[in-house]
Amino acid sequence: MSCIKQTGEPQAATSAGSDFNAYATMQPRLPTPTPADLRNGARVKRADQAPSGVYLPNNNTLAPHMRSPEYVQISTAAAMTLGIMPGTMHRCGCTRCLNLLLTYPEGCRANCAYCGLARHREAERDYADRNFIRVDWPAVPMEQIVDIVARDGAASPFHRMCISMITHPRSDQDTVDVLRAWTRRIDPATIPVSILSNPTTMSRDDVVRLKDLGADIFTVAIDAATPEIFDRTRGKGVQSPHKWQKYWDILLAAREVFGPQKFGAHIIIGMGESEFEALQLVQRLVDLGGHSHMFCFFPEKGSLMDHLPPTPRDQWRRVQLARYLIDYAGVRVEQMRFDESGRVADFGLPRAELDTVINAGIAFRTSGCPGKFRDDLSACDRPYGDSPPSDIASFPFQPNGNDLRRIRRQLGTSVRVVS
C-alpha cells in the first residue's frame, strides 16, 4: 500500500463496535447442497403453470413458468412508477430508472454470497419469488412494459432503462431480444439504455452487438473490491462460476467499444476490503475513463451473508465522499491520507472546498448511470436498495438540512450545514 500516508492512532479492527467491516469478520457461510429434484427450477417446470399477466411474488404459491424475453422482473419501485402496483415510497417519487431483470425458472446459476437471487436458494424459494436488494421483483410481460412506456413517450418519468443480465445459458441472446423489443418502439435518445452485464457468459462480440443495437452505457458488477474477496464471495469460495479476470476482460472490452464515460463498475463497500483498497479501485476506473457505482453492503435476507453486519455508516460515508471526489472533483487517491488500517484520514481538499461538497449533498445520493439532470446525479436511484428508510445509506432524493447534519455526525467532522 505504497501510497498510504500514515497518520497514527489506528483503531482495532474488531467486529463489535468497529467503524469498518474487517476481512476476518465478513466470511460467508458455505452453501448447502440442493436436493436433485429441486434443482434448476424443477418444481416450476414440473407444474408448467402458464403465466397470466403480472405475477406478484408469493412464496405461498407455486410460481408460474415464466421466461425471458417474454417476461422480465422489475423492482417494486419500478412497478409503482409504471402503475402496475399501488403504493408510495418514503420521501421520494419511486424511481427514475426502469430496471429489467431477466428471469427463468432455473434462475441465476451463480451463487454470489451476498445476493438474494443466488442458486443455493433453490430448495427454499422459487426464483420469481426471491428478494433482491431488499425488495420483491414482480414479473411482467415485456410487451406490457413497452406499451406503458411508449404511451408516455417523452413524458415518461423514467430517465433511463437498464437490462440486468443473470448467469444463465440464454442470458446473452435474451438480452439482445429485450433490447430489440424496447428500441423498436422507444427511442434510446429519449430514454437511454444501460446494460448491467454478466461477463461470465459474454465475449467481446456480445459487447459490440449491444452497442450496435442502441445501448448507451455498459456496466460490470465487479462488486468485490479485491480478487480475494471476489473469489470468496463470487467464485470458488461459494461454488460459483465467476472469475475476477473474466470480469476485467469484459470491462476493458466495454471501454474500447463504448468509449470514455460510457462504462463503469459496481462496487459494494463493507465486504472486508479496506477503504484504501476500495478507493484504489475507484481511481483505477477513473484512470481508464469510466465511473464507479457504489453500493453499501446490507445483509440480504436468505443470502449466505445475511448473518453479517451491515457496513458501519462512518465507513460508508468516508468512502462515499472520497469516491465522489475522485469521480467528479478531480481529487486523486494519492492526495488522500489513510491510517494504518486503510481508513480515510484526510480527503485531500482544503477544508472550505470539502465543506462545499458535503453541503451540496450529491456525494451521498445513490450512485449509478446518469439521468437527465447532471452527470453526477444518477437516474438509477434504487430507493432503499441498500438500507432501511430509518437509516438511509444511499439517498434516493436530495438530503435536507437534518439529513446533512446526520451525515456530518457519521463522517465525524464538524462541517457547517446550510439548511
Secondary structure, 3 states (H helix, E strand, C coil): CCCCCCCCCCCCCCCCCCCCCCCCCCCCCCCCCCCHHHHHHHHHHHHCCCCCCCECCCCCCCCCCCCCCCEEECCHHHHHHHCCCCCCECCECCCCEEEEEECCCCCCCCCCCCCCCCHHHCCCCCHHHCCECCECCCEEEHHHHHHHHHHHHHHCCCCEEEEECCCCCCHHHHHHHHHHHHHCCCCCCCCCEEEEECHHHCCHHHHHHHHHCCCCEEEEEEECCCHHHHHHHHCHHHCCCCCHHHHHHHHHHHHHHHCCCCEEEEEEECCCCCHHHHHHHHHHHHHHCCEEEEEECCCCCCCCCCCCCCCCHHHHHHHHHHHHHHHHCCCCHHHCEECCCCCEEECCCCHHHHHHHHHHCHHHECCCCECCCCCCCECCCCCCCCCCHHHCCCECCCCCHHHHHHHHHHHCCCCCCCC
